[in-house]
Amino acid sequence: MRHKQALSETSERRWNIVLDELRREIPPPLFRAFIAPVSVSCENEDLHIIAPDENKRRHLDKHYLTLLESAWRKQASTGRIRLLTLEKEREQLQERAQPIPVSSHFDFLIHERVSPLVSEMLNLNFRAPLYFLHGETSTGKTELMRQIETRAKAAGQTVRRTGLDGFIVEFAAACKRKSTVDFRKSWKDCRVVMIDDLQFLKPGAKQTREELRHLAEHSLAGNLTLILAADVPLRQIHMEEDLRSRLAAGAHIQLPPPDRSMRIRLFERFCKEAGVTPQESLSARAARSYKDPRALRSLALQLSVDPAAGDRIPAHEPEFSSILRHTAAFCGLPESEIMGDGQSRRTVGARRMAMVLVAELMNRTPTQIARLFNRSGHTSVLYAMARMKKDLEEDLFIANQLAELRRLILAD
């Protein structure tokens, strides 16, 4: 058996690029549950992914192996993926397999608009018993909560931070064990409780909303500080009015997306971490073209292995309305047809092209794309993009159509 090497600097950069691609393809709760906990090692160009347990290894094998292989082969064309988890193999690899930390894509920078409130939270000076953070993806909600958790623990406070998915899983396990009283006590005994991704609250999740109401009441009574976060405002989340009114009683903070000067600083920081020194003109173009800090970090990592990646930066990040308008005109369809549920071959083809262009030019995740197209979930988006990828490989005419449509959108 060939000796398995710890990750070289090049392999680590490749894996970080793979992680960025996986973040765009996999919803955040699933990424945190199944991708973030793995460690990796390399054997030549083969990537060995070590899952923490057999259940997670089986889930990776069933749902994400194809995606992992595709992303890794973009970095190592002859490389293969091997999923590990058996104790015997883990013991053999334990000293050599180095876990790669999934570093935050966004080192939180306080926007002047919310600086006073956020600074107080970071200093653990909670003037309100309940906070509701909301803002677009990559505005720093999760990073702010992570920093609060770190500082609160350093101050000796009892803190719990999780995503809504983790809260639901723990509650379901407590129901199964018939220990919901202990579940509530474990949360209410904390000094600070933080729950992220509240936008995923489903209309049918009545018991989960009831548990959130208990926490909100406990917080408003002055017994703990509750910090909730979502990608959308409170009014857009499915919940009863009694719960909404309780959450509305707290302090609401809308985190704005980073402006251009902040994006330049972020890009230069990401480049420094990747060992790249960008020209001033490249930083300006990158900040003008990409509004999402994760896209800037991905570009910095790409530059570390391919200096020509900067030449492929689009002139600007188009608006969704522009992509929809151009796609509808190009395909001879009304915009409402693409946004609707029509299943004719022409309509489906146009909708798939629009979804692919939104993913490519706006750097949006499948979940975000589903929301833009008024779809109930990201599964339909993943299917549409997979079919379009196959069509592009097999049909040169479709590839030429997509290229022409892309040119028209970027020239707008």
N, C-alpha and C positions, 0 to 999 in steps of 0.2 A: 504494500500500500504506500502511495506517495505521501510525503510529509505535508501536512496542512499548515500553511503559513498564517501568522497573524496578519491582519489587514495592513497592507501598505498604504502610504498616503494617497496613491492613485486609486486604489480599491475603495478607500473610505470616501473619496470624492464621488466615485461612481455610485456607491451605495446611497449617498446623500441625494444624488440626482434621481435615483430610483425612488427614494422616499418622497421626493417632491412630486413625482408623477403619480405615485400611489395616493398622495393626499388629494390630488385633483380628481381621481377616479373613485375613491372610496369615501363614503360619508364619514364625517368626523367621529361619531360614536364608535363605528365599526373599526376605523383606523386605530383609535386608542385601545380598543379591546383586543384586536388580533395582530396588528402590525407593530405598534409601539413596543410591546413587551419582548419581541424577539431579539436574539443576538445573532451575529453572523461571523463567519470565517471564510477564508478563500483558500482554494487548492488550485494553483495556476489561475485559470479564468473561471473556474467553477465556483459558484456561491453556495455555501452551506448555511441554511437558515435554521436556527435552533429555537423551537417553540418551548414555552415553559411547561407545557403538559401535553398529553396525548390528545385531549379533546381539541385544543387549539391547533395542534398539528393537523388533525383530520379536517378541521374547518378550513385551514389554509389550503390544504390539498384539494378539497372539494370546490371551494369558491374562488380562490385567488391565485392558484398555481399558474394558470395561463397568463394572467396579468403580470405576475412576478417574472415569469420567463420572458415575456415580451419586453418588459421594461429593462431587464438585465441585459438582454441581447443587444439592445441599442447601445449599451456601454461596452460589452464584451461579446463580440459577434459569435465566437465559438463556445461561449460559456454555457453551462447548464445550472439548473437549480436543484438542490437536494434538500429535502425537509427532514430534520432530525428531531428526536425527542426521547428516544429510548435511553434509560438510565445508563446502560452499559456504554453506549456511544458518547453520551454526555460526559461520563467520567473520563473517557479517553481524551476528549477534546477540551475539558474544563480549563486546563492551564494555557492552552493555545488559542482557544476561541475568544476573541475580544468583542464584547458588546459595543455597538456604536450608539452613543446617546442620541436620541432624537431631539436635537436642539431646537429651541423656539425659533420660528421663522420671523418673529417680530419682537425685538427688544423694545419694550414699551417706552415710547416717548410721549410725554404729557403734552397734549394740545392746549394752547393758551386758553381756549374757550372753556375747558373743564378743569384747568389746572388747580384752582383752589380746592374744589371738592375732592379730586383725585389725590392731591397731596395729603389732605387730611386722612383719607382712607389708607394711604401707604404708611402714614405715621400712626395708624391704629387709633385715630381720633374720630370715632364714629358718632357723629352728631344725630344720626337717624337710626332707629332700630332696624330698619329694612331698606335695602338699596335694590334698585332695578336698573341694570346696565343694558343698553341696547345699541346696536350699530351694525353696519355691514360686516361681512366676514373680513377678518384681518384688520380690524380697527383696534385690537389690543385687549379685548374683554378677557379672554382666557389668560393672557400674560399678566394683566393687572391682578386677577384673582390668584394666580400662582405666586406673585410677589407678596401679596397680602398674607397668603398662607405661610410663606417662608418667614416673614417678619413676625407674625403672630406666634408661630411655634418657637422662634428664637426668644420671644418675650415670655415663654412659658404658658401660653394660652392653649386651650384645647380647641383644635380646628378640624373641620371635616370639609373636604372639597371633592366634588364629583360632577359628572355629567348627568343629565336627566336619565340616560340609559342605565347608568350605574345605580342610581336611586331606585329605579323601577325594578331592576334585577334583585337588589337587596331586599326590597319590600316583598317581591314575589316569593323569595326564599323564606322570609319570615312568615308569610302566610302559610306556606307549605309546612313549616315546622310548628305552626300555631303559636308563634311567639311575637305577634305584632306589638304587644306591650313593651317587650324588650327592645324591639326595633325603634319605637318612638322615643324610648328613654335614651337610647344610644345617641340619637340626634339632639334631643332637647338638653342633654347634659353638656353639650359643647358651648364654648364661648362664641365661636364664629362658625357659621355654616354657609357654604357656598355651593350653588347648584348651577351648572352651565347648560346651554342648549335647550332652554325652555321652549323654543319654537317648535320642538318635536312633540310637544304634548298633544295627544290625540283626542278627538271628540269622545271616544268610548272609554277613555282611561279615567273612569269615575273615582275609583279607589285611590289612584295616584293623586288626583286633584284634592281629594279629601285629606290625604296625608300632608300635602303642601299647605292646605288651609290650617291644619293643626300647627305646623311650623310657623306660619305667618302670625297666627294668634299668639303663640308663645313669644315670638319676637316683638310684636307690638306691645306685649305686656312688660317688656323690658328685660326679659330673661336671657336673650341672646341676640347677636347681630346676624341677620339673614341677608345674604347677597345673592341675587338671582341675575342671570344674564341670558340674553336671547339676541338673535340676528334681526328681530323685528320688534316694533313697539308692542306694548302690552295689549292694546286693543285688537291686534291681529292674532292673538293666541287663543285657542279654543279653551274656554273655561266658563264656569257659572259666574253670574254677576256678584255673588257674595264673596267668592275668592278674588275676583278682579278688584272689587272695592277695597279689600284688605291690602292687596299688593299696591293699589293706587295710593294708599296712605303713606307709602314710603318715599324716599328720595329717588327721583328718576334722573339718570345721567345718560345722555346720548353721546356716544364716543364718535367723533367725526373721523372720516378716513384721512390718512396722512396727506398733507398738501405737497406740492411739488418740491419745495425746499427740503421737507422732511424725507421725501422719497429719495432725493439725491444723497442725503446723509446715510439713509438706510442702505442704499445700493453700495456706497463706498465702504460702509462697515462690512457688508456681506462679502465684498471683493477682498477686503483685507483678511477676513477669516479664511477665504479660499486661496489666499496667496497670490492674488491678482492685483495689479496696479492699473486701474482704468484711466484712460485719458479723460480730461474734463468734458470734451464734446460727447464721449460715450455715456458718461454719467447723466448728462443733460438729456440725451436722446432716450435713454432707458427710463428716466423719471417721467418724461413727457409721454412715452408710449404705454407704460404699465402703471396702473393705479393700485394694483394688488401687491403688497410687499412680498408675498410668496413668489410671484412671478419674477420680482427683482432678485430674490435669493436664488431661484432656479437659474436665472441668467448668469449670475456670478459663478455658480458651480459649473455651468456649461463652459464659461470662459476659461475655467481652470484646466479643462481637458481639450477645449477646442477654441483657440483664440479668434477664429473666424465667426463664432456665434454672434458677435456684435454686429456683423454685417447684415444679419437677418432680422434685426429689430424692425418691426413695422413703424410706419411714420407716426401713427397714433393709435390709441385704443378706441375703436369705434363704439358707438352707442348701440344698444340692443335694437332700438327703433330703426337705426340705419340698416342693420343687417336684415331685419324683417322686411323693410321697405324694398331694398334691393333684391332680395330673394323672391319676393312676390312679383315684382316687375319682371325679373329675369325669367321666371317660370310661367308668367302670364296668369297669375292667380291673385285673388284678393287676399289681403293680409289675414282677414278673418278666417279664410279657409285653412291657412297654415296653422293658425292658433286654435282651430276647432278640432273636432274628432273625425273628420273625413278620412276615409280609408282607400280612396282611389289611388291607383299607382302613381299618378302625377302629383297628387297632394302629399302622399307619404314621402316621395322622393324629395320634394321641395322642403318638407319639414326636416328630414334627415340632414339635408345640406345646411339648413339654417342652424341646426343644433351643433353640427361639426364646426361651423364657422364661429359660433358663439364660444365653444370650448377653445378653439385655436386662437382667435383674435382677442377675446376678452378674458381668456384664462380662467373660465368658470368651471366649478365642479359639477358633476352630474346632478347633485341635489339642487344646486343653484339654477342650473339649466331647467330642471323640471319645474321649479317655481316660476321661472320666466315664461315658460310655455303652458302654465296652468295645469301641469300634470300632478297627479296625486303622489307620485314617488319617483325615485331615480332609476328604477329598473327599466322603464320604457326608454329612458335616455341611453342607458348602457346598451340596450338591444339595438336601438337605432344607430348608434355610433359604430357598433360592431358590424352591422350590415353595410353601412356606408364604407367602412374600411375594406370589407370584402369586395364591394362593387368597384372601388377605386383600383384595387389590385387586378381585377379581371376585365374592366371596361375602360379603355383609354378615353372614350367619348365623355364619360361621366367625370373622369379626372380633369379633362380639358374644361368642361363646364364649371367645375368647382374652382379651378384656377382663374378663369375669366371672372366669375362672380367675386372671388376674393380681390382681384385687381380693381373691380368697380367700387367695392366697399372701401378699400384703402385709399382710393383716389377721391373719395367724396369729401 
